[in-house]
Amino acid sequence: MKIHFREQYGSKGDEFLYVTPDSQEAIVRVTLKGEKPKIAHKLSLKRLFQRIFLPAGYPDSVSHDYLAYQKWDTVQAFCSTISGTLTTHSILKGVGVGSDQVNPLSATVTWVLKDGTGHFGRILFAWWKGTELDLNSKKWRLRADILNDLAMTIDLFVLPLYPKYATFILCCTTTMKAIVGVAGGATRSALTQHQAIRGNLADVASKDSAQETFVNLIASFVGLFLLTSVKSQTVLYGLFFFITLLHIYANMKAVKAVCLCSFNEARYLIALEEYFRNGRMMLPDEVNKLERITIGQTVSLTAKVKLGCSAKDITDYYKSAYDLEGLLTCFDARDKFIIAETRNYIAVYLHVDAKPLDVLKAYFYAASYLQDKHQVRDRYWEIQNKWNEFLNLAECLGWNIHAHLLPIDEYRLDWRI
């Protein structure tokens, strides 16, 4: 028997051989055991569902945390849709559906005002927190869903008690949901970009949408069944609370399952603390498990570090040219940053040619400065050696050192004139 090809679909698919048996000339397709496939390739139900709901090339075309995240994301989407179905009844009553005292015009005005305030809130939030959504995508992903649960709770419990203030209440909850739309959509895009390791962003996003649509369809029928079959309002309220708690829990599990390999401030400080203390570089999985997804940070510095500061800050603090030149001599001429303690924070001034790696290096030096304020001046080359070691370890362990998610302003300086 002559073997022509060995074939496998992806890294975990079935393997087949294309062979020519000794007794014939035709090429046949067999399993590794030499048997003919029992199920035709095109009729495989498993393969069909995989093509509908999973990105092409799964699991090799997505990040290793894809399945863990999607499982819990499916649970939270299911719970969110059921909660939304249960609150729809209260919202419709709030705008006057089924009431003889409310005419179509007043209901329309309420609905337009509700949507209008939502649009306004969406614009304001995008302006206020748009940049931060990239820097802390996991935190804002969770916050968005908690805010959505809060808005639905108000719709379900507060709106029926105060029908006279229905327009005001609906405007408030719609604004909250609009913020959820901005934060949820933006952070979902950031997580999808992380998952699409082959540059297949559109494929991963479309399959995620297909999964969510399918789950929402099922959950809508479940919610409709509960509304029509459960007559007790107390039982419905109890179900709502249970589903809301499950929704928050599933969101926390989904966000904790994500393993981002780029440094934001929280992850960078966790890695730096371990390196400064024990000389060990932590794996991305270890750091992501320690990163807080609610409020605050696991590790914080004794003073705030501001990146990309204006030259005005340094000239206001260092009044004389002599002091300013003395500061510049503390740094290697090849470095593309200056670090100075200004008022109540550590200011980092970046050169016009600074790249993401220079920003990471500048923050490393700023953290070292806060450990010992004489290090930058007296032990500069020792810090340089530590940085080189840290950088090599980070790259070997899979960290993305060519990009960062640190908070940074846009001022750039040129002091080599």
N, C-alpha and C positions, 0 to 999 in steps of 0.2 A: 504493500500500500504506500502510495506516494502522497505526502502532505504538501499542499500548495500554499495555503494560508492558514493562519490562526487569527481569529477575529473575536473582539470583545467590544460590547457597546458600553462606553464609559469605563470607569475604573471598577465598578461593582456590578456590571451587567453579566449576563451569561456568556460563556465562552464557547466558540464553535470552531470546527476544523473543516476546511475545504480540501477534500482528498479524492484520489482516484484509486479505488479498490483494485486488487490484483486481478480479479475476475472480469473487470469491465474497463471501458475507456472513458466513460462519462464521469464528470466531476460531481461529487455529491457533498452535501453539507451535513455534518454529524456533530454530536456533542463530544466532549473530551473522552467519554467512555466508548466512543465509536458507535453510539446509537443515533437513530434519526430523531430530530426534535419532535416532541409530542404535541406541542402547541405551535401553530403557525405564528411567525413573527408579527404579521400585521394584525392578527386577531387577539393579541395579548391585551387583556383588560387592564393589567397593571401598567403596561407601556402607554395605553391610551390615556389613563388618568394622569400619568406623569407628563405627557405631552401637553395636556390641557392646563394643568395647575402648577407645573414646575418648570424652571428655566431650562433651556436646551443645554445638555451636557451635565445636568445635575448628577452627582454632587460636586463634580470637579470644577464647575463654572461659577460656584458661589463660595463664600467664606465658610470656614468650618463651624461657625456658630449659627448658620442659617436655619437649620432644622429646629434647634432648641428655641430660637426666637419665634419662628413661625408657628410652632405648636401653641405657645402661650398667647401669641398675637391673635390666633384663631379663636381661642377661648374668650379673650377680652372683646373681640369684635362681636361674637355671639351674644355675650352678656349686654353689651352696649346697645345692640339693636333691640333686644327684648325690653330693656329699660326705656328706650325711646318710644317703643310701641305703647307701653303702659302710660307714658306721659302725654301722648298725642291727644287722648280724650280730654285731659284737663286743658290743654292749649286751645283746642277747638271750642270748648265751652267758654274759655276766656275771651275769645274774639267774638262770641255771640252766637255760635252755631246751636240751633235748637231752641233759641230764646225768642219769644214773641215781642219782647221789649226792645230788641236790637234790630235795626234795619240793615239791609245789605251795605249801604253807604258807610255807616259807622263801623261795621265789621271790616270793610275794605280799608278805611282810614287807619284803624288799629293795626291791621296787617302791614300796611305800607310803612307806618311809623316804626313798627317792630323791625322790619327788614332794613329800614333806613339807618336806624341806630346801630344795627349790626354791621352795616357797611362802613359806617364812620369808625366804629370800634376796631374793625379789622385794619383800617388805614393807620390809626393812631398806634396800635400795638406793633404793627410792622415797622413803623418809624422808631418806636421806643426800644424794642427788644429784638429787632431783626437780626443784628449781628451776633447777639448772644446765643441765638438758637443753634448756630454752628458750633460755638465753643462748648456748650453744655447740652448737646442734643439728647442725651439720655435723661437728664433732669427735666428738661422741658417736655419731653415725650410723656413722662409720667404726670407732670403738672397739668398738662393739657387734658388728659383723661380724667384726672381728679376734678378739675374745674368743670368739665362736661357733666360729671356725676352731680356736682353741686347745683348746676343750673337745672338739671332734670328734677332734682329733689325739690327745688323751689317751685318749679312748674306743677309738680304733683301735690305738694302739701300746702304751700302758701297761697298759690293762685286761687284755689276754690274757696279759701277763707276770706279773701278780700276781693270780691268781684268788681267793686267800684274802682279799684286801683289796678285792674287787669292790664290796661295799656302800659302803665309805668312798669309793672312787674315783668311783662313780656318784653319790653324794651331792654330791661336789665339782663334778663336771662338770654335774650338773643345776642346781646353784646358779648356776654360770656362765651356763648357758643361760637361766635365769630372769632374770638381770640383763640378758642380751641382749634378752629379751622386753620388759622394761620400757623400756630405753634405745631399742631399735629401734622399738617401737610409738609411744613419745612423740615421738621425733624425726621419724618418718614423718608424724605428725599435724601437727607444726610445718611441715614442708616442703609437705604437702598444702594447708595454710592459705595458704602463700605462693603456690602454683600456682593456687589458685581465685580468680581476680581478679574474677569476677562474683558472688561470694558463693555459688558452687556447690560448696561444700565436700563435701557428701554425694555429689554426682555424680562429682567428681574422685576421691574416696576409693573409691567403689564400682567405678569403671572401673579404678583401679589394682589393686584386689583381683582383678578379673576377669582382668587381664593376668597377674598373678602366679600365679593359680590355673591358667591355661592353660599357662604356662611350667613350673610345678611338675609338672603332669600329664605333659607331654612328658619332662621331666628324670627323673621317677620311672621311666618305662619304659626310658630310656637307662641309668639306674643299675642297674635290674633285669637288663637285657641284659648289662651288664658283669659283674655278680656271677655270672651263670649261664654266661657264655661264656669268661671269663678265669679259668683255673685256677691260674695262677702268682700266689702271694701277693706276690712281688716286683714284678710288673707292676702289680698293684692298688695297691700302696703308691706306686709311681711315678706312676700316674694320679692318685692322691689328692693328692700333692704338687703336681703340675702344675695340677690343678683348683683347689686352695687358693690357689696363687699367682695364678692368673687371677682368682679370686674377689676377692682383696685389690686387685689392679690395677683391676678393673672398679668396685669400690667407691670407690676413690680418684678415678677418672675421673668417676663419677656425682656425687660430692660436690663436686668442683671445677667441675662444670658448673652448679651451683646459683648463682644470682645474687640474694642477698637485699638488699633495698633499705632495711632498717632497720639502725640502728647498734647493734651490740653493742660491747663494749670493744675488741676486736681491730680491727674495721673502723673504729671511730671514731678510734682512735689512728693508724691508717694515713692516714686522711683529714686529721687534724689536723697530722701531721708534714709532709705535702706542702703544706698551706696555710701553716703557719708558716714553712716554708723558702722556698717559691717563690710564695706568694700564689695558688696554683691549687687549685681544687676538683676532685677526682678523680671520675670516673664510677663508678657502682656496679659495672660490669663490671671496671674496673681494680682497684678495692679488693678485690673478691672473689677475683680471681686472685692477689693478693698475700697474702691471708689464709691462715695456716697451718691445716691440717686434721688435723695429728698432735698434736704437743705444743708448748707455748710460744706466743709471740706474735711477729709480725713486728716490731712496734714496742712498746717498753715505756717506762715513765716511771722517773725516778730514785727515786721513792717511791710507795708504794701509795696510791691514792685510795679512801676509803671513803665511800659515799653513804648518807644517812639515819642519821647517828650520833645517839646519845643526848646530851641536855644534860648528863648526868653527866660525859661525857668533857671537855667544854669547861670546866665548873666545877671539875673536878679540876686542869686545867692552868692556867687563869686564876683565881688565888685571890682577887684583889681585884676589887671592883665597878668600880673605875676602869679597870683593864686590859680588863675585859669590855666596858665602854661604849666604850672606845677602838677595840676591834675592830669593834663594830657600826657606828661612824661611817665605817668604810672602805667601806661598801656603800650603794648607793642604797636609799632607803626603799621603792622599788617592787620591788626584787629579792626573790625568795622563797627565798633561800639565804644561808648564811654559810659562809665557808671559813676554816679555822684549822689551823695546823700543830700537831698533837698527838702527842707522843712520836715514834714512828717512821713516822708516816703523815700524809697530808693528810685531815683530816676535813671532810666537807660536811654541814652541818645544814640540813634542809629545812623550809620553812614548811608549815603545815597546808593551805594553799591551793595548794601547788606542783603543777604539771601536768607531763606528760612533757617538754614543751619547756623548762620551768624546770630540769629535771634535766640535759638536754643542755647548757643554758647554764652550769649550775654546774660540770659536768665541763670545759667549755671554759675557764672561769676558773681551775679548779684546774690544768689543764695549762699555762696561761699563767703561773700563779704559780710552777710548778716551773722554768720557763724563766728567770724573773727574779723573785725574791721581793719586789722593790720595786714590781713592776708594779701589783698590786692596790691598793696604797695611793697610789702617786705617779702612775700612768698609767691610772687606772681608766677614764676616758672613752675613751681610745685603745683599750683592750681592748673596750669596749662597741661602738665603731665596727667593730672587726674582727669581733666576733660577729655584728653585723647583716649585714655583707658575707658572712660564711661562711654564715649562715642563708639568705640570698637565693640564693646560688650553689647550695647543697645542694638547695633546693626546685626550682630551675630544671632541675637535672640529674636529677631523678627520685627523690631520697632521701625517705624517709618521715620527716618531722620531727615528726609528731604521735604517735609511739610510739617506744619504745626498748627495748633488751635489755641494758641495763647492770645490773651487780650492785648491788642496793640493799636496804637494811634498811628497816624499817617505822616507825622513830621520826620523828615530826613535831613541830615546835616552833611556838610563837607568841610572838614577842618584841615585838609591837605592842600590848601590853596597856595 
